Amino acid sequence: MGNKSDYIHFSRFWLPVYLYAALIFIYSSLSSPVGIPKILYADKLLHFIEYAILAYLLARAAKHSSSSRLRADFRIFAVYIAVLYGLSDEFHQYFVPGREPEILDLLADGLGAFLGQLMVKG
């Protein structure tokens, strides 16, 4: 990164990915997150939506990457990275008081990631 167009490209495509991933991490660090309705499996729906957005942002950034390989495989990249991030998030929750990792959360993350990357045209 050196010229102005590189910074604009980063700000437009990759910065949203990093900011959103940070938001997920921060929210995941809360012992008792606020705003989750007391409906059965509401947290799974939130995981699904959360990771659909992450995969969408990842696919969008990868599709506009300067790497031809990343552009060619932007959908696979998006799902792979989103699921890996979901796995790391579940591991992270193991260390947060009042939180625990759940395999169903990871499944919701993966399904959301798959749907999210489909929202990117291409």
N, C-alpha and C positions, 0 to 999 in steps of 0.2 A: 504494500500500500504506500503510495507516494503522491500521486496526483489527486486533484480535486474529484475527478470522476470515481476514483477508487473509494474515497470517503463517502461520497453520495451513494454509491452502490452498496457499501457496507451498511450505511445508515438505513437504507431502504429495505434491504433483504436480510442481513444477518443480525443487525442490532435487535430487531423485534424477537428473534429466536432467543438470544441471550437474555433479554429482559423478561420474556415470558418464562423461560426456564428458571430464572432467579425468583420470579413470583411463585412458581410451583414450590421451589425449595423453601422459601420463607413461610408460605402457608402450611407446608408439611412439617415445619418446625414447631408449630403451635401445639401445645398439649391438648387443648380442646378447641378445635376450629369452630368459628362462629358461622352461622348462616346455613348449616346443613339441616334441612327439614327432617322432622322425626317420622319419616316415611320409610317403610321397609325397602332396603336397597337403594335409597336416595344417594348414598355415598358412592355407590357403583356407577350410577348415572352421571354423577359429577366427575368421577374418574374418566368415564367414557368421553364426556364433552371436553374435559381438560386436555386429554391426550389427542383428541381429534384436532383441537386447535394447534397443539404443539406440532403434530405431524404436518398439518397444513402449512404452518410457517416454515418448517424444515424443507418440505417439498418445494415450496415457492422459492426459497433461498437457493436450494441445490439446482433447481431448474434454470436459474439465472446465474449460476456459477461460471467462473472462467475455466473451470476444469471440464473438459469434454466428457470424461468418464462419469463425473458427478451428474452432469446434465443428462447423460444417457440413462443413468440408473437412479434418477432423483426419487422415484417412488419407493424403491427398495431401500435406499439410503434413509428416507424419512421414517419409514416404519421401523427399520433396524435401530436407528438412533433414538426414536421415541420410546421403543420398548426397553432399550438399554437404560434410558433415563428413568423409566418407570421402575425397572428393577433396582436401580440405585436409590430411588426414592423410597421404595419399600424397605430396603436395607437401612437407609437413614432413619426411617420411622422406628426401627428396632431400638434406637438409642434415645428416642424422644419420650419422656414420661407421659403416660396416658395414651400412647399410640402403639400400635403393633402392626407388623407386616401381615398382609393377607394376599393369598394367591388369587382370590377373586378380584381384588383390586388390580393386580397385574393383568389378569385376563381382560378386564374392562379397559385398561390402558391400551392393550394390544388391539382390541376391537375398535376402539376409538381412533387409534393411530391409522389403522387400515382405512377406515372411513375418511379420516381427515385428508390423507394424501390423495384420495379420489376427487376431492374438491378442486384440485389444481388441474387446470386444463393442460392437455399436452399428450 
